[in-house]
Amino acid sequence: MKHNFGAGPCILPQDVFQEASEAVKDFNGLSILEVSHRHKDFVAVMDEAIQLVKTSLNVPEGYSVIFLQGGASLGFTISALNMMRDSKKASYINTGVWSKKAMAEAKKVGFEVLECASSGDHNFNYIPKNIQVDSASDYLHFTSNNTIFGTQFKAMPKSNVPLICDMSSDIFSREINVSDFDLIYAGAQKNMGPAGATLYIVKDDVLGKSTSSFMPTYLDLKTHAEKDSMFNTPPVFPVYASMLNMRHLMKNGGVQSAQKRNEEKASLLYNEIDNNPLFKAAVAAPDRSNMNATFLMTDESRTDEFNALWQENDLVGLKGHRSVGGYRASMYNALPLESVRVLVDVMKHFSSKG
């Protein structure tokens, strides 16, 4: 068995892989890859996927759930365009790579971007607390979990301006209060499904209110809300696989139970990192991500030795991002506790050899 700690395309439950693979061969007499997105059988898939998002996250009335393409990278632009109002000012909390990319896209569509807080002074190894938001801002944007540096907002920021969040890497991993947000967007490929689908949860009151002079039809969320995510051919297979995964989530206790499992996995690994003299955490303790644990070796001369050991034990995807170095253990919803136990046992064994 491979223990997949990779930060990119998500690990999914084996029964989801099985059912999805069967549908590739036979969904309704045709492959899911060739069925018309207008066919009633796929319309039912889309309807169920949307309803499962609403149920699992307790999405209140007055919000639309939309499945699009383009990932969060397109979401940077879509969110900015749809939330542009009179001031053309936008406040961003800068917690690393993805925040900076979002800020750059907002500038390109005409915003004066205000960096209202940043953790860049310490290579983004903490979540900034002193957040000063210009009350004239059209919105406040933040990234809830940072895959590269391994930080996570444990409490969502409060503001008197509309709140936007890129939740690509921790959506469905913990309970949230959707009513706190005007717009949430998330790429599928961490906790929801395979790459190719992007989820938007948007307050209906903000749709169609953009003051941007540049608003392509496809980038207007109102277009897709009115067409139930069927304005053009949706990413059929990623939506189908996401639906199966959300079914699995709900059958196993929903987001509340997933949060408990994720907290248990994270606690087990961080406890080992903090108590093993050969390792140290890369992130300030209060802000450590439950999804992406980043850690370093205290004696880098033994790096090759440790790498060989974890690879021998069928652990994959542990190499850290170049911005941080060391190691990154991504523990998305479908990663079993047993995989974390294997990693911890390897770390203990490595320490005993020293």
N, C-alpha and C positions, 0 to 999 in steps of 0.2 A: 504494500500500500504506500503510495506517495502522500506525503504531508505537504500540502500546497499553501505556503505562506506568501505567495506572490501578491504584489500590490496592484497589478494590472487587471486583466480579465478575471472576473470573480470565480471563486469556487462555488459550485452549485450542488445540491443534494443529489445523490445517486439516482433516486427514483424520478427526479425531474429530468436528469439526463436520459434515463430509460424511456420515459413517456415521450419526450421531445424527439428522440431518435426514431421511435416508432412512427410518429406523425410525419417525419421526413419521408418515410416510405408509403405510409397510408394514413391520411388524416380523415378524409371522408370519401374514399375511393380515389382521391387524388392526393399527391404530396402536399403538405402544408407550404412547400416552396413554390407550388404552381397554382394553388387555389386562388380564385379571384377574391380580392379584398372586399368586393361588393356582395359576395355570396353570403347568404344568411348564416352559414356555419361560421364564417370568420367574423361577421358582424357580431355574432353571439360571443366570440372570443374577446373582441374589443370591449363590448359592453361589460363582460365579466371582469376583465382586467381593470377597467375604470372603477367598477363597483368595489373590487377588492382593495384598491388604493383607498377609496373613501372609508371602507369599513376598518381596515387595519390601522389607519392613521386618524380615525375619528374626524374626518373632514366635515366641517359644519356646512349647513345650507349657505348658499351664496358664494360658493367656490366651484370652479370648473377644473376638471382633471383632463389633461391633454397628453397624448403620446406623439412625439415628433422624432426627427432625426437630427444629426449634427452634433450630438454630445454637448457637454457643458461649454465647450469652446465656442459653439454657436450661441449657447445660452447667455454668454457674456454680452453679446450684441443684442439678442432678442430682449433680454431683461432691461437693458438700458433704453432701447428704443420705445418699448411699451410703457415704461415708467417716466418718460420725459414729460415734464410739465413746464411751467412758466419760467422758473428760475434758471434752468439749464445748469444747475449745480448738483453734483452727486457726491455723497460722502461714502468713503470706503475704509474699512478696517483692513490694514495690510498685515497679513500673517504669513506671507510667503509667495511662492511661485504662482499659484492659481489666483490669488488676490491681485497680484501685479498684472497678470494677463487680463483679468476682468477690467482693471482700471485703464489699461491701454486701449481696450476696445471701446470703453465709454468715451474716452477722449476722441476717438476716431469718428464717433457719431455726433460729436458736437458738445459734449459736456465739459464744464469746468470741474475737474475731479479734485476733491478735497480729501486728503489723507488724514482722517480724523484720529487715527491711532495706528501704531506700528510696533512690531517686536523685532524689527530689523537690526536694532542696536546689539542684539545678542544672537544673530543668525537665526531668528525666528524660533527660538527654543522655549517660548512661553506665549501665553495669550495676553495681549495688553488689556489693562483694566481701566485706565483713565481715558475714557472715550468722550471726546468733545464734538458733538454733532452740530453743525450750522443749521439753525432752525429753518433756514430758507431752502435747504436741500430738498430736491425732489424725492430722494430716498436715501436710506442707509443700506449698504451692501456688505455682507461678510460671508466667509467660507466656514462652514460649521466644523469641518474636520480637515486636517491638512496631511495628506498622505505622505508627502516628502519629508517634512520635519517631524511629524508625529505628535502634533498638538491638536486639541479639541476643545471647543467651547463647552464647558459643563453647564453653564447657564447662558441662555440666549441674551444678547444685548437688548436693552430697553431704549426706546427713542420715541419722540413725538412725531417723527416723520415716517413715511411708509418703509417697511422692512422687507428686504430681499435677501434670500439665502441660497447659496450654492451648496446643496446637501449631497453632492454626488457620492461621497465616500462613506456616509454614515446614515443615510435615509433607511428606514425600516430596522435600524439597529437599536433604537431607543424611542421611548415615547416623546412626542412633541405636542405642543399646542398650536395647531395650524392657524387658529384665529389670530395669533400674534403676528402673522405674516401677510403681506400683500401678494407676494410671489415667492414660490419655492421652485427651484429647478434642480434636476439631478440626472446625470448620465446613468444608464442602467447597470453598467458593468462592474459594480462592486457588491451590492446586496440584492439587486433586483433581477438581473438576467444577463444575457450576453450583450456585448457591445452592439450598437446599432439603433437602440431606442433611447429617447430622452423624455423624462417625465417632467411635466409642468403642473403645478397646483397654483391657480391664480384666483384672486378675489374678483368676482364678477364686476364689482363696482369700478375697477380700474381699466376694464377692457374698453377699447375704443376711445380713450381719453388722451392719447399721445399728442403732443404738439410738434413732433418731429416733421420736418418737411420731406424727409426721406423715410418712407415706410413701405417697402415692398409688400405685396399681398401676403407672401408666404411668411414673412417675419412678424406679421400682426397676429397676436394670439387670439384676437376676436374672430379672425377667419377660421381658426381651427376649433374654437369653442362652439361656434355656430354649426360646424360640420361634424361634430363628434369625432374629431381626430381623423376624419376621412376626406379632407379637402383634396388630397392627392394620395397616391398609393402609400400606405404606412409601412413601416418596417415589420412585415407580417410575422416572420419567424421570431425575432427578438420580443415582440409583443406577446406571442403565444408562449414562449419559454418563460417570460416574466409572469404571465398569468399562472402557469403551472407552479412557479416558485412561490408566488403569493398564496396560492392554494395550500402549498406545503407549510408556509409560515403560519397560516390561520389554523391548520390542523394540529399544529404543535404549540398552541398557546398564544399565537399572535405576537405582536411587537413587545408586549410586556414580558413574555417568557423569553423572547430573544434577548432582550436587554439584560435579564438576569444571567443568562448563559454567557453573554459577552462580558459582563462584569466579572464573572467567575474566571473566565479565560484570562482576561487582562490582569486580574489580581494575582493569579498563579504565576504568570510570567514576570510581572514587575517585582514580585516578592523575591524571585530567584535573582533577577538582575541586581536588586538592591543588597542582597545578602551574599552574593558570590563575588569574591575579591577580584576575579579576573574580568568582571564586566561592570559597566556603569551606564546609567540611563543618559540619553542625550537631551531630555526634556525636563523642565521643572515639574516636580511631583504633582502639583494641583492641576496641571494642564495636560497631562499625559493622555494620549488618545487610546480609547479602547479598541480601535480598529487597526491602528498602525503603531506598533511599539518600536521605537528606534533606540538602539543601544550600541555602545562602543566597547572595545577591549582595552583593559588597562595596560596590557603588555602587547603592543602590536607586533612584536617579533614572533609571536606564536600564532599569527593570523592564519598562515598556511596549514598549520596543525589543526586548528579548530575547523577550518573550512573542510578539510578532508574528513573530519569526524562527522560533522552534520550531514555531509553528502553521502557518507557510507550508511547513514541511518535513514535514507530515503526522505530527507527534508529538502525541499526545493523553494527557491524564491526568497532566500534570506539576505541576499546581498543588499546593502544599503544604497540609497541614492547618492550620487557623487556630491550633492550639496551638503550632505551630512557625513557620509562615510560610514564605516562600521556595518551594522546590520539593521534590518527592518523586518519585523514579523507582522504580517498583515493577517488579522484575525476576523474576517468577515463572518456574517451570520452562519454560513454553512460549514465553516471550519469546526470540526468536532473538538471537544475538550481533550480527547485522547491525543490529538496531534500536538497540542500545547504541552501535554505531559511528556511526550516523546522529546520535544525540544528541551524542556527543563531537565529531563534525565540526562540528555547529552551534555548540557551545560554543567551539571553536577559531576558527571564522569570526567569531563575535561578538567574541572577544578581539582578533582582527586588525583589526577595524573601530575599536577604541577608541583 
